[in-house]
Amino acid sequence: MSASTHELPHGIPERLAKHTVRYADHRSVNIDDLTPMMRHYVEIKESHPHALLLYRVGDFF
């Protein structure tokens, strides 16, 4: 059995990644395509790029 040498963009070997996330970076999405809630999230995140932003949706963060 040969080991996979394919790596994901951030240097994580493909065999270790559980999921690949599409649009993980909010800057890669057209803001006009977002819901009002997600637009609000993007505005706050752009104001505080180095902060961990928890956004409450119902009973979940």
N, CA, C and O atoms as a Maestro MAE file, in Angstrom:
{
 s_m_m2io_version
 :::
 2.0.0
}

f_m_ct {
 s_m_title
 :::
 protein
 m_atom[244] {
  # First column is atom index #
  i_m_mmod_type
  r_m_x_coord
  r_m_y_coord
  r_m_z_coord
  i_m_residue_number
  s_m_chain_name
  s_m_pdb_residue_name
  s_m_pdb_atom_name
  i_m_atomic_number
  :::
  1 25 0.853 -1.178 0.000 1 A "MET " " N  " 7
  2 3 0.000 0.000 0.000 1 A "MET " " CA " 6
  3 2 0.897 1.238 0.000 1 A "MET " " C  " 6
  4 15 1.811 1.347 0.817 1 A "MET " " O  " 8
  5 25 0.637 2.156 -0.905 2 A "SER " " N  " 7
  6 3 1.457 3.364 -0.962 2 A "SER " " CA " 6
  7 2 0.738 4.518 -0.276 2 A "SER " " C  " 6
  8 15 -0.488 4.621 -0.324 2 A "SER " " O  " 8
  9 25 1.505 5.367 0.351 3 A "ALA " " N  " 7
  10 3 0.936 6.527 1.052 3 A "ALA " " CA " 6
  11 2 0.608 7.615 0.047 3 A "ALA " " C  " 6
  12 15 1.331 7.819 -0.928 3 A "ALA " " O  " 8
  13 25 -0.490 8.309 0.297 4 A "SER " " N  " 7
  14 3 -0.885 9.415 -0.562 4 A "SER " " CA " 6
  15 2 0.000 10.618 -0.275 4 A "SER " " C  " 6
  16 15 0.206 10.982 0.883 4 A "SER " " O  " 8
  17 25 0.521 11.230 -1.323 5 A "THR " " N  " 7
  18 3 1.364 12.414 -1.132 5 A "THR " " CA " 6
  19 2 0.620 13.686 -1.496 5 A "THR " " C  " 6
  20 15 1.190 14.775 -1.438 5 A "THR " " O  " 8
  21 25 -0.645 13.559 -1.870 6 A "HIS " " N  " 7
  22 3 -1.460 14.724 -2.239 6 A "HIS " " CA " 6
  23 2 -1.759 15.545 -0.990 6 A "HIS " " C  " 6
  24 15 -2.198 15.000 0.023 6 A "HIS " " O  " 8
  25 25 -1.523 16.859 -1.061 7 A "GLU " " N  " 7
  26 3 -1.794 17.731 0.078 7 A "GLU " " CA " 6
  27 2 -2.830 18.767 -0.291 7 A "GLU " " C  " 6
  28 15 -2.910 19.206 -1.438 7 A "GLU " " O  " 8
  29 25 -3.626 19.155 0.696 8 A "LEU " " N  " 7
  30 3 -4.618 20.205 0.533 8 A "LEU " " CA " 6
  31 2 -3.905 21.554 0.565 8 A "LEU " " C  " 6
  32 15 -2.733 21.612 0.939 8 A "LEU " " O  " 8
  33 25 -4.581 22.642 0.182 9 A "PRO " " N  " 7
  34 3 -3.919 23.949 0.085 9 A "PRO " " CA " 6
  35 2 -3.178 24.407 1.337 9 A "PRO " " C  " 6
  36 15 -2.180 25.120 1.220 9 A "PRO " " O  " 8
  37 25 -3.625 24.028 2.514 10 A "HIS " " N  " 7
  38 3 -2.979 24.516 3.740 10 A "HIS " " CA " 6
  39 2 -1.922 23.551 4.254 10 A "HIS " " C  " 6
  40 15 -1.504 23.649 5.408 10 A "HIS " " O  " 8
  41 25 -1.482 22.613 3.406 11 A "GLY " " N  " 7
  42 3 -0.421 21.704 3.785 11 A "GLY " " CA " 6
  43 2 -0.884 20.487 4.567 11 A "GLY " " C  " 6
  44 15 -0.051 19.741 5.081 11 A "GLY " " O  " 8
  45 25 -2.179 20.266 4.674 12 A "ILE " " N  " 7
  46 3 -2.706 19.112 5.388 12 A "ILE " " CA " 6
  47 2 -2.786 17.942 4.414 12 A "ILE " " C  " 6
  48 15 -3.406 18.071 3.359 12 A "ILE " " O  " 8
  49 25 -2.177 16.806 4.739 13 A "PRO " " N  " 7
  50 3 -2.304 15.653 3.847 13 A "PRO " " CA " 6
  51 2 -3.767 15.262 3.684 13 A "PRO " " C  " 6
  52 15 -4.531 15.275 4.649 13 A "PRO " " O  " 8
  53 25 -4.150 14.917 2.470 14 A "GLU " " N  " 7
  54 3 -5.536 14.591 2.167 14 A "GLU " " CA " 6
  55 2 -6.072 13.466 3.047 14 A "GLU " " C  " 6
  56 15 -7.248 13.475 3.408 14 A "GLU " " O  " 8
  57 25 -5.229 12.503 3.394 15 A "ARG " " N  " 7
  58 3 -5.680 11.362 4.204 15 A "ARG " " CA " 6
  59 2 -6.051 11.770 5.630 15 A "ARG " " C  " 6
  60 15 -6.749 11.023 6.316 15 A "ARG " " O  " 8
  61 25 -5.598 12.944 6.090 16 A "LEU " " N  " 7
  62 3 -5.906 13.398 7.447 16 A "LEU " " CA " 6
  63 2 -7.096 14.343 7.508 16 A "LEU " " C  " 6
  64 15 -7.626 14.606 8.587 16 A "LEU " " O  " 8
  65 25 -7.512 14.847 6.377 17 A "ALA " " N  " 7
  66 3 -8.625 15.805 6.351 17 A "ALA " " CA " 6
  67 2 -9.945 15.044 6.386 17 A "ALA " " C  " 6
  68 15 -10.194 14.182 5.544 17 A "ALA " " O  " 8
  69 25 -10.782 15.364 7.355 18 A "LYS " " N  " 7
  70 3 -12.083 14.706 7.444 18 A "LYS " " CA " 6
  71 2 -13.060 15.291 6.448 18 A "LYS " " C  " 6
  72 15 -13.850 14.560 5.850 18 A "LYS " " O  " 8
  73 25 -13.017 16.582 6.265 19 A "HIS " " N  " 7
  74 3 -13.936 17.248 5.356 19 A "HIS " " CA " 6
  75 2 -13.203 18.384 4.665 19 A "HIS " " C  " 6
  76 15 -12.345 19.038 5.258 19 A "HIS " " O  " 8
  77 25 -13.541 18.605 3.443 20 A "THR " " N  " 7
  78 3 -13.047 19.806 2.783 20 A "THR " " CA " 6
  79 2 -14.183 20.815 2.827 20 A "THR " " C  " 6
  80 15 -15.331 20.475 2.544 20 A "THR " " O  " 8
  81 25 -13.874 22.025 3.173 21 A "VAL " " N  " 7
  82 3 -14.886 23.057 3.375 21 A "VAL " " CA " 6
  83 2 -14.849 24.025 2.207 21 A "VAL " " C  " 6
  84 15 -13.807 24.598 1.893 21 A "VAL " " O  " 8
  85 25 -15.987 24.199 1.575 22 A "ARG " " N  " 7
  86 3 -16.108 25.175 0.507 22 A "ARG " " CA " 6
  87 2 -16.455 26.519 1.106 22 A "ARG " " C  " 6
  88 15 -17.272 26.596 2.023 22 A "ARG " " O  " 8
  89 25 -15.861 27.557 0.614 23 A "TYR " " N  " 7
  90 3 -16.125 28.924 1.076 23 A "TYR " " CA " 6
  91 2 -15.833 29.104 2.565 23 A "TYR " " C  " 6
  92 15 -16.597 29.769 3.265 23 A "TYR " " O  " 8
  93 25 -14.755 28.531 3.050 24 A "ALA " " N  " 7
  94 3 -14.388 28.696 4.446 24 A "ALA " " CA " 6
  95 2 -13.988 30.140 4.747 24 A "ALA " " C  " 6
  96 15 -14.075 30.582 5.893 24 A "ALA " " O  " 8
  97 25 -13.561 30.857 3.750 25 A "ASP " " N  " 7
  98 3 -13.171 32.251 3.923 25 A "ASP " " CA " 6
  99 2 -14.292 33.130 3.369 25 A "ASP " " C  " 6
  100 15 -14.634 33.038 2.190 25 A "ASP " " O  " 8
  101 25 -14.857 33.976 4.218 26 A "HIS " " N  " 7
  102 3 -15.997 34.798 3.818 26 A "HIS " " CA " 6
  103 2 -15.657 35.760 2.682 26 A "HIS " " C  " 6
  104 15 -16.555 36.235 1.986 26 A "HIS " " O  " 8
  105 25 -14.372 36.051 2.489 27 A "ARG " " N  " 7
  106 3 -13.981 36.983 1.433 27 A "ARG " " CA " 6
  107 2 -14.074 36.367 0.042 27 A "ARG " " C  " 6
  108 15 -13.998 37.083 -0.956 27 A "ARG " " O  " 8
  109 25 -14.237 35.042 -0.036 28 A "SER " " N  " 7
  110 3 -14.305 34.380 -1.341 28 A "SER " " CA " 6
  111 2 -15.728 34.291 -1.882 28 A "SER " " C  " 6
  112 15 -15.939 33.743 -2.964 28 A "SER " " O  " 8
  113 25 -16.703 34.817 -1.151 29 A "VAL " " N  " 7
  114 3 -18.105 34.746 -1.548 29 A "VAL " " CA " 6
  115 2 -18.588 36.146 -1.914 29 A "VAL " " C  " 6
  116 15 -18.205 37.128 -1.277 29 A "VAL " " O  " 8
  117 25 -19.419 36.233 -2.930 30 A "ASN " " N  " 7
  118 3 -20.017 37.513 -3.319 30 A "ASN " " CA " 6
  119 2 -20.987 37.944 -2.214 30 A "ASN " " C  " 6
  120 15 -21.943 37.224 -1.929 30 A "ASN " " O  " 8
  121 25 -20.762 39.091 -1.594 31 A "ILE " " N  " 7
  122 3 -21.583 39.547 -0.464 31 A "ILE " " CA " 6
  123 2 -23.052 39.753 -0.851 31 A "ILE " " C  " 6
  124 15 -23.938 39.639 -0.005 31 A "ILE " " O  " 8
  125 25 -23.307 40.053 -2.119 32 A "ASP " " N  " 7
  126 3 -24.691 40.239 -2.565 32 A "ASP " " CA " 6
  127 2 -25.480 38.928 -2.578 32 A "ASP " " C  " 6
  128 15 -26.711 38.947 -2.577 32 A "ASP " " O  " 8
  129 25 -24.782 37.795 -2.589 33 A "ASP " " N  " 7
  130 3 -25.438 36.492 -2.593 33 A "ASP " " CA " 6
  131 2 -25.760 35.991 -1.186 33 A "ASP " " C  " 6
  132 15 -26.399 34.951 -1.034 33 A "ASP " " O  " 8
  133 25 -25.328 36.712 -0.166 34 A "LEU " " N  " 7
  134 3 -25.516 36.268 1.218 34 A "LEU " " CA " 6
  135 2 -26.866 36.690 1.778 34 A "LEU " " C  " 6
  136 15 -27.479 37.654 1.319 34 A "LEU " " O  " 8
  137 25 -27.312 35.943 2.783 35 A "THR " " N  " 7
  138 3 -28.528 36.314 3.501 35 A "THR " " CA " 6
  139 2 -28.208 37.526 4.381 35 A "THR " " C  " 6
  140 15 -27.035 37.806 4.630 35 A "THR " " O  " 8
  141 25 -29.225 38.248 4.854 36 A "PRO " " N  " 7
  142 3 -28.963 39.395 5.734 36 A "PRO " " CA " 6
  143 2 -28.147 39.016 6.978 36 A "PRO " " C  " 6
  144 15 -27.275 39.775 7.402 36 A "PRO " " O  " 8
  145 25 -28.427 37.859 7.554 37 A "MET " " N  " 7
  146 3 -27.673 37.421 8.735 37 A "MET " " CA " 6
  147 2 -26.201 37.215 8.400 37 A "MET " " C  " 6
  148 15 -25.328 37.641 9.156 37 A "MET " " O  " 8
  149 25 -25.921 36.564 7.272 38 A "MET " " N  " 7
  150 3 -24.527 36.326 6.898 38 A "MET " " CA " 6
  151 2 -23.827 37.624 6.483 38 A "MET " " C  " 6
  152 15 -22.623 37.768 6.700 38 A "MET " " O  " 8
  153 25 -24.560 38.561 5.895 39 A "ARG " " N  " 7
  154 3 -23.967 39.874 5.589 39 A "ARG " " CA " 6
  155 2 -23.542 40.569 6.877 39 A "ARG " " C  " 6
  156 15 -22.468 41.168 6.940 39 A "ARG " " O  " 8
  157 25 -24.380 40.490 7.898 40 A "HIS " " N  " 7
  158 3 -24.063 41.085 9.195 40 A "HIS " " CA " 6
  159 2 -22.810 40.440 9.779 40 A "HIS " " C  " 6
  160 15 -21.938 41.135 10.302 40 A "HIS " " O  " 8
  161 25 -22.718 39.119 9.691 41 A "TYR " " N  " 7
  162 3 -21.536 38.396 10.168 41 A "TYR " " CA " 6
  163 2 -20.281 38.911 9.451 41 A "TYR " " C  " 6
  164 15 -19.268 39.198 10.090 41 A "TYR " " O  " 8
  165 25 -20.355 39.023 8.125 42 A "VAL " " N  " 7
  166 3 -19.202 39.466 7.342 42 A "VAL " " CA " 6
  167 2 -18.791 40.885 7.731 42 A "VAL " " C  " 6
  168 15 -17.600 41.172 7.848 42 A "VAL " " O  " 8
  169 25 -19.758 41.770 7.930 43 A "GLU " " N  " 7
  170 3 -19.435 43.142 8.335 43 A "GLU " " CA " 6
  171 2 -18.709 43.169 9.673 43 A "GLU " " C  " 6
  172 15 -17.724 43.889 9.835 43 A "GLU " " O  " 8
  173 25 -19.194 42.386 10.629 44 A "ILE " " N  " 7
  174 3 -18.542 42.349 11.943 44 A "ILE " " CA " 6
  175 2 -17.149 41.730 11.835 44 A "ILE " " C  " 6
  176 15 -16.191 42.241 12.415 44 A "ILE " " O  " 8
  177 25 -17.040 40.627 11.088 45 A "LYS " " N  " 7
  178 3 -15.752 39.941 10.948 45 A "LYS " " CA " 6
  179 2 -14.730 40.829 10.246 45 A "LYS " " C  " 6
  180 15 -13.553 40.808 10.607 45 A "LYS " " O  " 8
  181 25 -15.147 41.598 9.265 46 A "GLU " " N  " 7
  182 3 -14.215 42.504 8.590 46 A "GLU " " CA " 6
  183 2 -13.734 43.611 9.526 46 A "GLU " " C  " 6
  184 15 -12.619 44.110 9.373 46 A "GLU " " O  " 8
  185 25 -14.564 43.996 10.492 47 A "SER " " N  " 7
  186 3 -14.161 45.010 11.473 47 A "SER " " CA " 6
  187 2 -13.183 44.459 12.509 47 A "SER " " C  " 6
  188 15 -12.399 45.207 13.092 47 A "SER " " O  " 8
  189 25 -13.235 43.148 12.732 48 A "HIS " " N  " 7
  190 3 -12.395 42.494 13.750 48 A "HIS " " CA " 6
  191 2 -11.795 41.215 13.173 48 A "HIS " " C  " 6
  192 15 -12.159 40.121 13.604 48 A "HIS " " O  " 8
  193 25 -10.884 41.331 12.209 49 A "PRO " " N  " 7
  194 3 -10.395 40.146 11.492 49 A "PRO " " CA " 6
  195 2 -9.636 39.131 12.339 49 A "PRO " " C  " 6
  196 15 -9.609 37.951 11.989 49 A "PRO " " O  " 8
  197 25 -9.020 39.552 13.438 50 A "HIS " " N  " 7
  198 3 -8.218 38.625 14.235 50 A "HIS " " CA " 6
  199 2 -8.980 38.076 15.437 50 A "HIS " " C  " 6
  200 15 -8.420 37.331 16.242 50 A "HIS " " O  " 8
  201 25 -10.245 38.439 15.558 51 A "ALA " " N  " 7
  202 3 -11.041 37.979 16.702 51 A "ALA " " CA " 6
  203 2 -11.827 36.735 16.330 51 A "ALA " " C  " 6
  204 15 -12.202 36.532 15.175 51 A "ALA " " O  " 8
  205 25 -12.066 35.912 17.334 52 A "LEU " " N  " 7
  206 3 -12.950 34.762 17.164 52 A "LEU " " CA " 6
  207 2 -14.368 35.279 17.297 52 A "LEU " " C  " 6
  208 15 -14.730 35.848 18.326 52 A "LEU " " O  " 8
  209 25 -15.171 35.086 16.270 53 A "LEU " " N  " 7
  210 3 -16.523 35.618 16.252 53 A "LEU " " CA " 6
  211 2 -17.515 34.482 16.447 53 A "LEU " " C  " 6
  212 15 -17.595 33.569 15.625 53 A "LEU " " O  " 8
  213 25 -18.271 34.542 17.540 54 A "LEU " " N  " 7
  214 3 -19.339 33.574 17.787 54 A "LEU " " CA " 6
  215 2 -20.644 34.255 17.428 54 A "LEU " " C  " 6
  216 15 -20.931 35.356 17.897 54 A "LEU " " O  " 8
  217 25 -21.424 33.605 16.606 55 A "TYR " " N  " 7
  218 3 -22.675 34.184 16.127 55 A "TYR " " CA " 6
  219 2 -23.794 33.250 16.549 55 A "TYR " " C  " 6
  220 15 -23.798 32.076 16.180 55 A "TYR " " O  " 8
  221 25 -24.733 33.759 17.312 56 A "ARG " " N  " 7
  222 3 -25.810 32.918 17.825 56 A "ARG " " CA " 6
  223 2 -26.963 32.831 16.812 56 A "ARG " " C  " 6
  224 15 -27.477 33.843 16.336 56 A "ARG " " O  " 8
  225 25 -27.346 31.595 16.506 57 A "VAL " " N  " 7
  226 3 -28.478 31.318 15.624 57 A "VAL " " CA " 6
  227 2 -29.394 30.387 16.398 57 A "VAL " " C  " 6
  228 15 -29.115 29.194 16.519 57 A "VAL " " O  " 8
  229 25 -30.486 30.926 16.920 58 A "GLY " " N  " 7
  230 3 -31.367 30.124 17.774 58 A "GLY " " CA " 6
  231 2 -30.645 29.780 19.063 58 A "GLY " " C  " 6
  232 15 -30.160 30.671 19.760 58 A "GLY " " O  " 8
  233 25 -30.569 28.501 19.387 59 A "ASP " " N  " 7
  234 3 -29.883 28.036 20.601 59 A "ASP " " CA " 6
  235 2 -28.433 27.650 20.341 59 A "ASP " " C  " 6
  236 15 -27.757 27.149 21.240 59 A "ASP " " O  " 8
  237 25 -27.954 27.872 19.143 60 A "PHE " " N  " 7
  238 3 -26.626 27.416 18.763 60 A "PHE " " CA " 6
  239 2 -25.701 28.580 18.454 60 A "PHE " " C  " 6
  240 15 -26.145 29.651 18.041 60 A "PHE " " O  " 8
  241 25 -24.400 28.354 18.659 61 A "PHE " " N  " 7
  242 3 -23.363 29.325 18.308 61 A "PHE " " CA " 6
  243 2 -22.558 28.773 17.165 61 A "PHE " " C  " 6
  244 15 -21.622 29.423 16.699 61 A "PHE " " O  " 8
  :::
 }
 m_bond[243] {
  # First column is bond index #
  i_m_from
  i_m_to
  i_m_order
  :::
  1 1 2 1
  2 2 3 1
  3 3 4 2
  4 3 5 1
  5 5 6 1
  6 6 7 1
  7 7 8 2
  8 7 9 1
  9 9 10 1
  10 10 11 1
  11 11 12 2
  12 11 13 1
  13 13 14 1
  14 14 15 1
  15 15 16 2
  16 15 17 1
  17 17 18 1
  18 18 19 1
  19 19 20 2
  20 19 21 1
  21 21 22 1
  22 22 23 1
  23 23 24 2
  24 23 25 1
  25 25 26 1
  26 26 27 1
  27 27 28 2
  28 27 29 1
  29 29 30 1
  30 30 31 1
  31 31 32 2
  32 31 33 1
  33 33 34 1
  34 34 35 1
  35 35 36 2
  36 35 37 1
  37 37 38 1
  38 38 39 1
  39 39 40 2
  40 39 41 1
  41 41 42 1
  42 42 43 1
  43 43 44 2
  44 43 45 1
  45 45 46 1
  46 46 47 1
  47 47 48 2
  48 47 49 1
  49 49 50 1
  50 50 51 1
  51 51 52 2
  52 51 53 1
  53 53 54 1
  54 54 55 1
  55 55 56 2
  56 55 57 1
  57 57 58 1
  58 58 59 1
  59 59 60 2
  60 59 61 1
  61 61 62 1
  62 62 63 1
  63 63 64 2
  64 63 65 1
  65 65 66 1
  66 66 67 1
  67 67 68 2
  68 67 69 1
  69 69 70 1
  70 70 71 1
  71 71 72 2
  72 71 73 1
  73 73 74 1
  74 74 75 1
  75 75 76 2
  76 75 77 1
  77 77 78 1
  78 78 79 1
  79 79 80 2
  80 79 81 1
  81 81 82 1
  82 82 83 1
  83 83 84 2
  84 83 85 1
  85 85 86 1
  86 86 87 1
  87 87 88 2
  88 87 89 1
  89 89 90 1
  90 90 91 1
  91 91 92 2
  92 91 93 1
  93 93 94 1
  94 94 95 1
  95 95 96 2
  96 95 97 1
  97 97 98 1
  98 98 99 1
  99 99 100 2
  100 99 101 1
  101 101 102 1
  102 102 103 1
  103 103 104 2
  104 103 105 1
  105 105 106 1
  106 106 107 1
  107 107 108 2
  108 107 109 1
  109 109 110 1
  110 110 111 1
  111 111 112 2
  112 111 113 1
  113 113 114 1
  114 114 115 1
  115 115 116 2
  116 115 117 1
  117 117 118 1
  118 118 119 1
  119 119 120 2
  120 119 121 1
  121 121 122 1
  122 122 123 1
  123 123 124 2
  124 123 125 1
  125 125 126 1
  126 126 127 1
  127 127 128 2
  128 127 129 1
  129 129 130 1
  130 130 131 1
  131 131 132 2
  132 131 133 1
  133 133 134 1
  134 134 135 1
  135 135 136 2
  136 135 137 1
  137 137 138 1
  138 138 139 1
  139 139 140 2
  140 139 141 1
  141 141 142 1
  142 142 143 1
  143 143 144 2
  144 143 145 1
  145 145 146 1
  146 146 147 1
  147 147 148 2
  148 147 149 1
  149 149 150 1
  150 150 151 1
  151 151 152 2
  152 151 153 1
  153 153 154 1
  154 154 155 1
  155 155 156 2
  156 155 157 1
  157 157 158 1
  158 158 159 1
  159 159 160 2
  160 159 161 1
  161 161 162 1
  162 162 163 1
  163 163 164 2
  164 163 165 1
  165 165 166 1
  166 166 167 1
  167 167 168 2
  168 167 169 1
  169 169 170 1
  170 170 171 1
  171 171 172 2
  172 171 173 1
  173 173 174 1
  174 174 175 1
  175 175 176 2
  176 175 177 1
  177 177 178 1
  178 178 179 1
  179 179 180 2
  180 179 181 1
  181 181 182 1
  182 182 183 1
  183 183 184 2
  184 183 185 1
  185 185 186 1
  186 186 187 1
  187 187 188 2
  188 187 189 1
  189 189 190 1
  190 190 191 1
  191 191 192 2
  192 191 193 1
  193 193 194 1
  194 194 195 1
  195 195 196 2
  196 195 197 1
  197 197 198 1
  198 198 199 1
  199 199 200 2
  200 199 201 1
  201 201 202 1
  202 202 203 1
  203 203 204 2
  204 203 205 1
  205 205 206 1
  206 206 207 1
  207 207 208 2
  208 207 209 1
  209 209 210 1
  210 210 211 1
  211 211 212 2
  212 211 213 1
  213 213 214 1
  214 214 215 1
  215 215 216 2
  216 215 217 1
  217 217 218 1
  218 218 219 1
  219 219 220 2
  220 219 221 1
  221 221 222 1
  222 222 223 1
  223 223 224 2
  224 223 225 1
  225 225 226 1
  226 226 227 1
  227 227 228 2
  228 227 229 1
  229 229 230 1
  230 230 231 1
  231 231 232 2
  232 231 233 1
  233 233 234 1
  234 234 235 1
  235 235 236 2
  236 235 237 1
  237 237 238 1
  238 238 239 1
  239 239 240 2
  240 239 241 1
  241 241 242 1
  242 242 243 1
  243 243 244 2
  :::
 }
}
